Every structure is written in C-alpha cells, then in structure tokens.
Amino acid sequence: MSSNPTPGLARFNAAADRTARAALREACASEAWGSRLLERRPYPSTDALFAASDAAMAELTAADLAEAMAGHPPIGRPTPGDATSSREQRGMSAAGDDLKAEMLALNLAYQEKFGHVFLICATGRTGEQLRDAARNRLDNTPEQEREIVRTELGKINRIRLGRLVEDAADPADAAEGARP
C-alpha cells in the first residue's frame, strides 16, 4: 500500500468526526473499533490506517465483537439494498438452490451453536468455499471461533477501509454508497 496519504485518506483525515464516524460505522459496526480509529487520526498512510485497524480489532472485547458481528448479514442472505454485503457475498449469488439451502441450514446450525452469525471474509470466495468453511468451523470451540471471527472481521475491515480511502470522493459519500 501507499506510504503517502491518498486523496481519499487525506479527505478521511480531514473529515468532521461525525462524518468520519459514520463512514467507519459502515466498515464495522463496533463503536469501540470506530472510536479507536478516530482517536488516532490523522493517518500518514493507508498502511498506518490498516495497522490502527488491526490494533483496534485486537483490543475488542467479546461484547465489541458481538456488536461488530451484528452488522453482518448471514452468508447467502445479504441485506436487501445493501450493495456492500451483496458485493462481498457475490460468490453465493451464482449458487444453485441446493447449495443455497445447504448454506441456510449451516448458517442456522452455526448460529444455534455459537449464538451469532457465521462470519467470514467472503470476498473472492465461491459458494462452495463458503459452505466448506461453515462446515469446518462448526467443529470449533466457542473460544476458537471468537479468534477466527476476530481475524475474519479484520480482513473485512481492511477491505472496506481500503475502499473508503482509495475510492471515495468524500467519507460521507462512502457511507451513503455502501447502502444505496
């Protein structure tokens, strides 16, 4: 990534706290994560922003992780009108009815066992890969899953932050563009 601020990162750094917080909320539903990133502005580079995101993710409590996960729809069922989740879950859009039904059953089994949505960085994964990951993770302990979820959220946050600071003309536009 870049060692100098991109125009998008410069706009994020200069944005009013309320505007930047709204854009961060679109990237991750955890208030604690967003607050930690706001506190550390301005960022000299995208790498510095990613490092701050990773550090904030590592500090999240179980309640903070639950708040972050609540912002993610189940795999195979993106929130209607949510361009971000639809884009990220594109691998399931071409799945046949049998695979979609199996993914629904796996989502329900996972949620019953762990008490939260099956969370994975779905970007670039096929429906079959998502199904296989859900199957495999059902065998984990809650402690193992909490750390896997933390890692997966970190990946998702990096992708979303990258889009925010590289593509967005304005942090408010990024927040609005994530949910048309």
Backbone as CSV, one residue per row, in Angstrom:
resi,resn,N_x,N_y,N_z,CA_x,CA_y,CA_z,C_x,C_y,C_z
1,MET,0.833,-1.184,0.000,0.000,0.000,0.000,0.872,1.239,0.000
2,SER,0.243,2.372,-0.047,0.967,3.621,-0.204,1.643,4.063,1.083
3,SER,2.764,4.800,0.908,3.453,5.356,2.062,3.044,6.806,2.282
4,ASN,2.358,7.419,1.310,1.849,8.780,1.443,0.333,8.733,1.440
5,PRO,-0.297,9.736,2.072,-1.764,9.727,2.078,-2.322,9.860,0.665
6,THR,-3.287,9.027,0.342,-4.019,9.154,-0.912,-4.993,10.322,-0.755
7,PRO,-5.544,10.822,-1.845,-6.553,11.873,-1.699,-7.727,11.428,-0.815
8,GLY,-8.128,10.173,-0.953,-9.223,9.662,-0.120,-8.841,9.611,1.349
9,LEU,-7.607,9.211,1.641,-7.151,9.181,3.031,-7.040,10.601,3.576
10,ALA,-6.560,11.526,2.777,-6.471,12.920,3.218,-7.867,13.454,3.545
11,ARG,-8.867,13.130,2.715,-10.244,13.559,2.998,-10.770,12.914,4.269
12,PHE,-10.470,11.627,4.468,-10.895,10.946,5.694,-10.252,11.612,6.912
13,ASN,-8.966,11.899,6.825,-8.264,12.547,7.934,-8.876,13.904,8.276
14,ALA,-9.299,14.649,7.244,-9.807,16.000,7.434,-11.310,16.055,7.725
15,ALA,-12.006,14.955,7.556,-13.461,14.940,7.737,-13.837,15.243,9.184
16,ALA,-14.982,15.857,9.344,-15.525,16.080,10.679,-15.698,14.733,11.371
17,ASP,-15.552,14.716,12.688,-15.669,13.461,13.431,-16.972,12.726,13.118
18,ARG,-18.071,13.450,13.057,-19.370,12.811,12.803,-19.387,12.124,11.439
19,THR,-18.826,12.785,10.436,-18.776,12.232,9.086,-17.858,11.010,9.043
20,ALA,-16.695,11.134,9.648,-15.741,10.016,9.668,-16.300,8.843,10.456
21,ARG,-16.966,9.122,11.570,-17.558,8.046,12.381,-18.622,7.300,11.572
22,ALA,-19.435,8.023,10.828,-20.470,7.373,10.001,-19.827,6.478,8.948
23,ALA,-18.744,6.948,8.333,-18.051,6.136,7.327,-17.437,4.901,7.970
24,LEU,-16.856,5.053,9.148,-16.278,3.902,9.848,-17.357,2.920,10.271
25,ARG,-18.504,3.423,10.650,-19.622,2.563,11.062,-20.064,1.672,9.903
26,GLU,-19.950,2.174,8.675,-20.271,1.363,7.501,-19.237,0.255,7.303
27,ALA,-18.013,0.511,7.711,-16.961,-0.502,7.588,-17.090,-1.556,8.679
28,CYS,-17.416,-1.125,9.897,-17.504,-2.046,11.035,-18.485,-1.472,12.042
29,ALA,-19.426,-2.279,12.497,-20.486,-1.822,13.401,-20.030,-1.646,14.843
30,SER,-18.790,-1.973,15.155,-18.296,-1.814,16.524,-17.965,-0.353,16.816
31,GLU,-18.654,0.218,17.800,-18.372,1.601,18.214,-16.959,1.723,18.762
32,ALA,-16.509,0.731,19.512,-15.162,0.777,20.099,-14.101,0.821,19.009
33,TRP,-14.255,-0.004,17.992,-13.306,-0.021,16.876,-13.277,1.342,16.199
34,GLY,-14.449,1.867,15.868,-14.523,3.167,15.208,-13.931,4.277,16.052
35,SER,-14.210,4.264,17.342,-13.665,5.296,18.232,-12.151,5.242,18.274
36,ARG,-11.599,4.051,18.325,-10.138,3.923,18.357,-9.507,4.450,17.064
37,LEU,-10.151,4.193,15.940,-9.607,4.713,14.687,-9.723,6.231,14.608
38,LEU,-10.828,6.776,15.097,-10.989,8.231,15.105,-9.934,8.897,15.980
39,GLU,-9.669,8.321,17.151,-8.701,8.890,18.094,-7.298,9.001,17.508
40,ARG,-6.990,8.138,16.569,-5.623,8.067,16.043,-5.429,8.881,14.759
41,ARG,-6.477,9.553,14.296,-6.317,10.398,13.112,-5.406,11.561,13.442
42,PRO,-4.683,12.095,12.495,-4.620,11.746,11.086,-3.642,10.602,10.834
43,TYR,-3.887,9.884,9.757,-3.039,8.767,9.354,-2.099,9.216,8.237
44,PRO,-0.809,8.916,8.379,0.140,9.324,7.341,0.062,8.457,6.083
45,SER,-0.529,7.265,6.213,-0.593,6.350,5.072,-1.724,5.349,5.284
46,THR,-2.077,4.693,4.199,-3.073,3.628,4.282,-2.557,2.504,5.174
47,ASP,-1.263,2.208,5.078,-0.674,1.181,5.947,-0.861,1.522,7.419
48,ALA,-0.699,2.785,7.765,-0.878,3.211,9.156,-2.338,3.045,9.581
49,LEU,-3.272,3.342,8.684,-4.690,3.146,8.973,-4.983,1.663,9.182
50,PHE,-4.446,0.811,8.312,-4.645,-0.631,8.462,-4.043,-1.138,9.778
51,ALA,-2.872,-0.661,10.128,-2.237,-1.081,11.388,-3.091,-0.652,12.581
52,ALA,-3.642,0.549,12.522,-4.521,1.014,13.596,-5.783,0.161,13.672
53,SER,-6.317,-0.211,12.510,-7.491,-1.080,12.471,-7.183,-2.431,13.105
54,ASP,-6.047,-2.998,12.742,-5.648,-4.292,13.298,-5.479,-4.202,14.811
55,ALA,-4.844,-3.129,15.286,-4.643,-2.953,16.721,-5.979,-2.789,17.441
56,ALA,-6.876,-2.013,16.857,-8.196,-1.829,17.460,-8.965,-3.140,17.486
57,MET,-8.858,-3.931,16.417,-9.536,-5.229,16.370,-9.018,-6.145,17.471
58,ALA,-7.724,-6.137,17.698,-7.120,-6.997,18.725,-7.599,-6.623,20.127
59,GLU,-7.991,-5.360,20.314,-8.416,-4.877,21.630,-9.906,-5.068,21.908
60,LEU,-10.675,-5.483,20.914,-12.115,-5.586,21.113,-12.476,-6.667,22.122
61,THR,-13.421,-6.340,22.971,-13.951,-7.301,23.937,-14.947,-8.224,23.234
62,ALA,-15.417,-9.231,23.943,-16.431,-10.130,23.388,-17.695,-9.341,23.023
63,ALA,-18.067,-8.378,23.858,-19.253,-7.553,23.563,-19.024,-6.698,22.325
64,ASP,-17.814,-6.145,22.172,-17.488,-5.355,20.982,-17.553,-6.217,19.725
65,LEU,-17.039,-7.446,19.825,-17.102,-8.363,18.675,-18.547,-8.684,18.318
66,ALA,-19.371,-8.888,19.339,-20.787,-9.175,19.091,-21.451,-7.993,18.380
67,GLU,-21.120,-6.774,18.797,-21.665,-5.593,18.153,-21.221,-5.531,16.690
68,ALA,-19.960,-5.828,16.436,-19.439,-5.821,15.071,-20.142,-6.875,14.219
69,MET,-20.324,-8.067,14.768,-20.967,-9.151,14.008,-22.422,-8.843,13.701
70,ALA,-23.068,-8.101,14.578,-24.480,-7.768,14.368,-24.672,-6.937,13.103
71,GLY,-23.614,-6.323,12.609,-23.698,-5.540,11.388,-23.533,-6.346,10.122
72,HIS,-23.434,-7.662,10.238,-23.211,-8.514,9.072,-24.383,-9.465,8.867
73,PRO,-24.925,-9.500,7.639,-26.000,-10.446,7.354,-25.438,-11.850,7.164
74,PRO,-26.282,-12.867,7.303,-25.822,-14.235,7.073,-25.312,-14.429,5.646
75,ILE,-24.343,-15.317,5.491,-23.815,-15.649,4.173,-24.956,-16.241,3.340
76,GLY,-25.098,-15.716,2.132,-26.152,-16.188,1.239,-27.435,-15.394,1.355
77,ARG,-27.487,-14.476,2.333,-28.684,-13.655,2.509,-28.283,-12.202,2.792
78,PRO,-27.637,-11.550,1.823,-27.267,-10.152,2.050,-28.511,-9.303,2.285
79,THR,-28.351,-8.266,3.054,-29.458,-7.365,3.343,-29.929,-6.715,2.041
80,PRO,-31.242,-6.769,1.752,-31.739,-6.138,0.526,-31.335,-4.667,0.475
81,GLY,-30.815,-4.246,-0.683,-30.402,-2.867,-0.866,-29.017,-2.552,-0.331
82,ASP,-28.347,-3.531,0.285,-27.004,-3.310,0.836,-25.974,-3.729,-0.204
83,ALA,-25.464,-2.739,-0.929,-24.515,-3.013,-2.002,-23.232,-3.647,-1.480
84,THR,-22.813,-3.275,-0.269,-21.570,-3.803,0.291,-21.683,-5.301,0.539
85,SER,-22.709,-5.735,1.260,-22.824,-7.170,1.547,-23.102,-7.967,0.277
86,SER,-23.854,-7.394,-0.645,-24.102,-8.087,-1.921,-22.802,-8.281,-2.690
87,ARG,-21.975,-7.246,-2.742,-20.685,-7.332,-3.444,-19.781,-8.363,-2.755
88,GLU,-19.715,-8.295,-1.451,-18.828,-9.192,-0.716,-19.275,-10.649,-0.798
89,GLN,-20.560,-10.874,-0.909,-21.087,-12.240,-0.961,-21.396,-12.691,-2.387
90,ARG,-20.794,-12.072,-3.350,-21.058,-12.368,-4.755,-20.910,-13.862,-5.069
91,GLY,-20.016,-14.541,-4.378,-19.797,-15.959,-4.629,-21.030,-16.819,-4.409
92,MET,-21.947,-16.360,-3.570,-23.177,-17.118,-3.332,-24.262,-16.790,-4.351
93,SER,-24.118,-15.686,-5.069,-25.193,-15.269,-5.978,-25.403,-16.254,-7.122
94,ALA,-24.347,-16.938,-7.539,-24.462,-17.901,-8.634,-24.737,-19.322,-8.136
95,ALA,-24.818,-19.486,-6.835,-25.040,-20.824,-6.275,-26.422,-21.343,-6.641
96,GLY,-26.482,-22.646,-6.844,-27.760,-23.279,-7.131,-28.624,-23.358,-5.882
97,ASP,-29.870,-23.739,-6.088,-30.820,-23.805,-4.974,-30.373,-24.779,-3.885
98,ASP,-29.772,-25.913,-4.273,-29.321,-26.884,-3.269,-28.226,-26.306,-2.396
99,LEU,-27.274,-25.625,-3.004,-26.181,-25.020,-2.232,-26.706,-23.904,-1.335
100,LYS,-27.634,-23.107,-1.851,-28.227,-22.042,-1.033,-28.988,-22.623,0.151
101,ALA,-29.708,-23.707,-0.063,-30.447,-24.353,1.030,-29.477,-24.937,2.049
102,GLU,-28.397,-25.536,1.579,-27.399,-26.089,2.491,-26.743,-24.975,3.299
103,MET,-26.454,-23.859,2.654,-25.834,-22.736,3.361,-26.771,-22.179,4.412
104,LEU,-28.051,-22.110,4.108,-29.043,-21.660,5.088,-29.038,-22.585,6.302
105,ALA,-29.035,-23.896,6.074,-29.015,-24.863,7.173,-27.725,-24.731,7.991
106,LEU,-26.607,-24.542,7.317,-25.332,-24.364,8.030,-25.331,-23.070,8.837
107,ASN,-25.858,-21.993,8.259,-25.961,-20.733,8.995,-26.771,-20.916,10.276
108,LEU,-27.892,-21.610,10.160,-28.755,-21.825,11.328,-28.063,-22.699,12.379
109,ALA,-27.394,-23.753,11.936,-26.673,-24.627,12.868,-25.550,-23.858,13.562
110,TYR,-24.848,-23.060,12.806,-23.753,-22.258,13.365,-24.301,-21.270,14.399
111,GLN,-25.364,-20.576,14.027,-25.936,-19.587,14.937,-26.466,-20.252,16.204
112,GLU,-27.035,-21.422,16.071,-27.531,-22.141,17.240,-26.378,-22.526,18.165
113,LYS,-25.273,-22.982,17.583,-24.129,-23.417,18.389,-23.379,-22.257,19.025
114,PHE,-23.156,-21.188,18.243,-22.279,-20.111,18.718,-23.015,-18.846,19.151
115,GLY,-24.297,-18.742,18.810,-25.077,-17.592,19.245,-24.892,-16.333,18.405
116,HIS,-24.268,-16.464,17.253,-24.087,-15.323,16.358,-23.951,-15.815,14.930
117,VAL,-24.030,-14.862,14.016,-23.947,-15.151,12.592,-22.585,-15.769,12.241
118,PHE,-22.597,-16.672,11.268,-21.352,-17.213,10.717,-20.688,-16.079,9.962
119,LEU,-19.513,-15.681,10.392,-18.825,-14.550,9.793,-17.542,-15.012,9.146
120,ILE,-17.389,-14.624,7.890,-16.186,-14.963,7.125,-15.961,-13.852,6.112
121,CYS,-14.735,-13.600,5.793,-14.431,-12.651,4.715,-14.778,-13.379,3.418
122,ALA,-15.942,-13.063,2.879,-16.477,-13.786,1.722,-15.942,-13.267,0.396
123,THR,-15.297,-12.129,0.401,-14.801,-11.529,-0.835,-13.891,-12.507,-1.572
124,GLY,-14.249,-12.780,-2.833,-13.435,-13.649,-3.678,-13.641,-15.140,-3.463
125,ARG,-14.543,-15.516,-2.582,-14.789,-16.943,-2.328,-16.027,-17.410,-3.076
126,THR,-15.988,-18.653,-3.522,-17.143,-19.252,-4.197,-18.146,-19.728,-3.157
127,GLY,-19.335,-20.012,-3.613,-20.351,-20.566,-2.728,-19.891,-21.862,-2.083
128,GLU,-19.206,-22.689,-2.850,-18.708,-23.964,-2.316,-17.653,-23.729,-1.231
129,GLN,-16.780,-22.761,-1.443,-15.762,-22.451,-0.429,-16.398,-21.927,0.852
130,LEU,-17.429,-21.123,0.706,-18.124,-20.597,1.887,-18.828,-21.722,2.636
131,ARG,-19.474,-22.603,1.897,-20.135,-23.757,2.518,-19.128,-24.622,3.260
132,ASP,-18.007,-24.921,2.607,-16.989,-25.778,3.222,-16.422,-25.148,4.493
133,ALA,-16.224,-23.835,4.463,-15.717,-23.152,5.650,-16.727,-23.234,6.791
134,ALA,-17.994,-23.050,6.476,-19.025,-23.142,7.515,-19.068,-24.553,8.102
135,ARG,-19.009,-25.553,7.248,-18.993,-26.952,7.730,-17.820,-27.174,8.682
136,ASN,-16.629,-26.764,8.243,-15.426,-26.994,9.041,-15.456,-26.263,10.377
137,ARG,-15.969,-25.063,10.369,-15.948,-24.258,11.586,-16.984,-24.700,12.611
138,LEU,-17.971,-25.458,12.213,-18.943,-25.978,13.177,-18.290,-26.886,14.217
139,ASP,-17.123,-27.438,13.890,-16.420,-28.319,14.825,-15.579,-27.557,15.850
140,ASN,-15.457,-26.242,15.692,-14.631,-25.447,16.594,-15.289,-25.236,17.948
141,THR,-14.454,-24.867,18.902,-14.969,-24.456,20.212,-15.366,-22.980,20.119
142,PRO,-16.172,-22.502,21.054,-16.509,-21.072,21.050,-15.261,-20.175,21.133
143,GLU,-14.275,-20.593,21.878,-13.042,-19.801,22.001,-12.300,-19.740,20.667
144,GLN,-12.220,-20.880,19.977,-11.575,-20.891,18.665,-12.328,-19.984,17.692
145,GLU,-13.638,-20.088,17.722,-14.457,-19.282,16.807,-14.312,-17.796,17.084
146,ARG,-14.236,-17.405,18.344,-14.094,-15.985,18.669,-12.832,-15.408,18.017
147,GLU,-11.740,-16.165,18.054,-10.494,-15.669,17.454,-10.537,-15.717,15.927
148,ILE,-11.203,-16.731,15.370,-11.370,-16.783,13.910,-12.224,-15.605,13.453
149,VAL,-13.305,-15.337,14.180,-14.169,-14.203,13.846,-13.377,-12.899,13.923
150,ARG,-12.557,-12.742,14.939,-11.735,-11.530,15.069,-10.837,-11.375,13.829
151,THR,-10.220,-12.467,13.391,-9.354,-12.440,12.206,-10.158,-12.114,10.955
152,GLU,-11.311,-12.755,10.789,-12.149,-12.520,9.606,-12.667,-11.080,9.581
153,LEU,-13.072,-10.559,10.729,-13.513,-9.161,10.793,-12.377,-8.220,10.410
154,GLY,-11.179,-8.545,10.860,-10.028,-7.723,10.498,-9.816,-7.676,8.995
155,LYS,-9.984,-8.821,8.328,-9.848,-8.865,6.864,-10.927,-8.020,6.198
156,ILE,-12.161,-8.175,6.662,-13.281,-7.414,6.097,-13.045,-5.916,6.298
157,ASN,-12.618,-5.546,7.498,-12.389,-4.131,7.789,-11.312,-3.539,6.889
158,ARG,-10.252,-4.298,6.640,-9.188,-3.805,5.752,-9.732,-3.563,4.340
159,ILE,-10.529,-4.486,3.843,-11.108,-4.323,2.505,-11.991,-3.084,2.468
160,ARG,-12.836,-2.944,3.463,-13.763,-1.812,3.489,-13.030,-0.486,3.707
161,LEU,-12.027,-0.473,4.563,-11.242,0.749,4.753,-10.502,1.114,3.472
162,GLY,-9.975,0.103,2.795,-9.287,0.360,1.534,-10.207,1.029,0.531
163,ARG,-11.436,0.551,0.450,-12.414,1.167,-0.454,-12.723,2.590,-0.008
164,LEU,-12.822,2.806,1.283,-13.130,4.129,1.817,-12.056,5.149,1.441
165,VAL,-10.806,4.808,1.642,-9.746,5.802,1.437,-9.196,5.831,0.018
166,GLU,-9.477,4.833,-0.779,-8.985,4.829,-2.164,-10.037,5.329,-3.136
167,ASP,-11.295,4.929,-2.936,-12.324,5.201,-3.927,-13.202,6.402,-3.622
168,ALA,-13.440,6.663,-2.371,-14.456,7.643,-2.010,-13.983,9.072,-2.252
169,ALA,-14.836,9.850,-2.850,-14.550,11.265,-3.018,-14.702,11.978,-1.685
170,ASP,-15.516,11.418,-0.809,-15.818,12.035,0.469,-16.262,10.910,1.407
171,PRO,-15.834,10.899,2.675,-16.272,9.831,3.593,-17.777,9.697,3.673
172,ALA,-18.493,10.803,3.577,-19.951,10.725,3.620,-20.491,9.998,2.388
173,ASP,-19.847,10.218,1.229,-20.249,9.509,0.017,-20.029,8.016,0.179
174,ALA,-18.927,7.619,0.818,-18.649,6.196,1.019,-19.704,5.584,1.911
175,ALA,-20.088,6.293,2.973,-21.110,5.774,3.875,-22.432,5.638,3.144
176,GLU,-22.797,6.649,2.355,-24.045,6.582,1.609,-23.994,5.539,0.514
177,GLY,-22.829,5.378,-0.137,-22.700,4.430,-1.231,-22.748,2.989,-0.781
178,ALA,-22.445,2.742,0.492,-22.462,1.379,0.992,-23.882,0.860,1.136
179,ARG,-24.838,1.757,1.302,-26.226,1.352,1.456,-27.116,2.273,0.624
180,PRO,-27.188,1.976,-0.703,-27.978,2.861,-1.575,-29.453,2.852,-1.213
